[in-house]
Amino acid sequence: MISIMIDAKERRDVATANVEGAYLHAHMEDFVLLKLVGEAVNIMCQVNPKYKKFVVIENGKKVLYLQLLKVLYGCVQSALLWYNLFTNTLVRMGFKLNPYDLCVANSQIKGKQCTVAWYVDDNKISHVDGTVVTDIIKKN
C-alpha cells in the first residue's frame, strides 16, 4: 500500500506484469525425481515418444520417473530458487533490494527512482517516465 501511495504522490507511471512460466526459468539445484502415474504417463509419452522406453509397471499401473532440471511449482525449494534468480536479475540490472521489504527493489534511472515490487511472479513497476517502466518489463 505504501508503494502505491508513493506512486500516486509522485505521479508515477505504473504497470503490472507477470513472469510467464516463472519457475521454469530457475534451475533445480538438487537431484529431484518426479514420479508420474497412470494417465499422466500416457500424456508425457504423447508429448515426447522417447519416454516410452522408460515406462515401468508398478502395482499394475504405468509409472515414469523423470529428473527435474528446472524448478517446478510445489517442490520445497522452488520458491527460494525462483526468488534468488529474480532478485539476482534485478541486482544485475542495477536495482538494490529494500532492506525492510525484500520483495521491493529500487534503482535510480534518469535521475528518478524506479521501483519494482513483487509477489512470486507478479510485479508492479513504477517510474515517472512510462518508457522506463516499459523497458523494465521488456528486460524481465
C-alpha atoms as one frame of an Amber mdcrd trajectory, in Angstrom:
protein
   0.000   0.000   0.000   2.833   2.381   0.792   4.383   1.925  -2.645   1.010
   2.697  -4.245   0.755   5.898  -2.200   4.270   6.887  -3.337   3.280   6.160
  -6.951   0.251   8.449  -6.622   2.109  11.241  -4.811   4.947  11.257  -7.376
   2.512  10.763 -10.275   4.408   7.712 -11.470   3.510   5.587 -14.458   2.584
   2.148 -13.074   2.331  -1.217 -14.762   1.816  -4.752 -13.575   3.443  -7.695
 -15.260   3.553 -11.419 -14.783   6.626 -13.539 -15.492   5.212 -16.381 -17.582
   6.427 -19.803 -16.504   8.482 -18.110 -13.792   9.665 -21.225 -12.007  10.751
 -22.823 -15.275  13.411 -20.117 -15.639  15.197 -21.338 -12.495  17.383 -24.448
 -12.397  16.846 -27.204  -9.854  19.964 -27.465  -7.693  19.308 -30.840  -6.031
  18.645 -34.224  -7.581  14.835 -34.403  -7.645  12.748 -37.136  -9.237   9.179
 -36.643 -10.403   7.010 -39.759 -10.389   4.213 -39.808 -12.961   1.499 -42.467
 -12.685  -1.340 -43.599 -14.933  -2.789 -41.131 -17.446  -0.001 -38.611 -16.769
   2.437 -41.187 -18.178   0.378 -41.530 -21.359   0.249 -37.754 -21.807   4.000
 -37.373 -21.292   4.694 -40.145 -23.802   2.446 -38.403 -26.342   4.396 -35.187
 -25.803   7.704 -36.994 -26.245   7.571 -40.607 -27.527  11.197 -41.150 -26.431
   9.893 -41.529 -22.850   8.061 -44.777 -23.738  11.206 -46.868 -23.248  11.464
 -45.632 -19.635   7.906 -46.556 -18.601   7.689 -49.292 -15.971   4.749 -51.095
 -14.429   4.329 -50.823 -10.652   1.298 -52.392  -8.927  -0.388 -52.750 -12.320
  -0.010 -49.065 -13.231   2.258 -47.299 -15.701   4.956 -45.270 -13.962   7.516
 -42.858 -15.372  10.287 -41.284 -13.303  11.756 -38.002 -14.555  14.627 -35.957
 -13.164  13.695 -32.303 -12.738  16.229 -29.962 -14.298  14.048 -26.872 -13.899
  12.154 -25.719 -10.844   8.581 -26.999 -10.613   5.820 -25.421  -8.559   5.184
 -27.457  -5.424   8.760 -28.533  -4.706  10.104 -27.444  -1.326  12.946 -25.334
  -2.719  11.149 -23.919  -5.782  10.083 -20.591  -4.299  13.558 -19.855  -2.942
  15.280 -20.787  -6.219  12.905 -18.536  -8.175  13.335 -15.680  -5.667  17.131
 -15.929  -5.901  17.051 -15.911  -9.708  14.644 -12.955  -9.849  16.444 -10.812
  -7.270  19.857 -11.534  -8.790  18.478 -10.460 -12.173  17.221  -7.187 -10.696
  20.560  -6.573  -8.944  22.419  -7.129 -12.243  20.076  -4.538 -13.766  21.227
  -2.038 -11.121  18.439  -2.406  -8.557  19.023  -2.562  -4.802  16.768  -4.592
  -2.533  14.870  -2.668   0.112  16.305  -3.843   3.475  12.861  -3.577   5.112
  10.939  -5.464   2.430  12.982  -7.928   0.383  10.278  -8.068  -2.297  10.834
  -4.438  -3.254  13.794  -3.150  -5.270  14.720   0.374  -6.320  17.052   1.931
  -8.854  17.830   5.483  -9.918  17.010   5.726 -13.619  17.051   9.031 -15.496
  17.511  10.794 -12.165  14.316   9.374 -10.628  13.541   6.328  -8.547  12.199
   3.234 -10.274  10.510   0.672  -8.034   9.759  -2.981  -8.655   7.562  -4.689
  -6.063   6.563  -8.313  -6.462   4.765 -11.305  -5.055   6.163 -14.528  -6.506
   5.909 -13.792 -10.275   3.508 -10.842 -10.186   5.259  -7.479 -10.478   4.368
  -3.822 -10.047   6.807  -1.474 -11.759   6.689   2.290 -11.356   8.647   5.338
 -12.517   7.666   8.869 -13.528   8.696   8.074 -17.120   6.487   5.461 -18.756
   9.235   4.439 -21.192  11.380   3.339 -18.227   8.550   1.114 -16.987   8.155
  -0.406 -20.452  11.905  -1.023 -20.736  11.990  -2.813 -17.363   9.129  -5.086
 -18.414  10.916  -5.942 -21.677  14.113  -6.857 -19.787  12.384  -9.314 -17.458
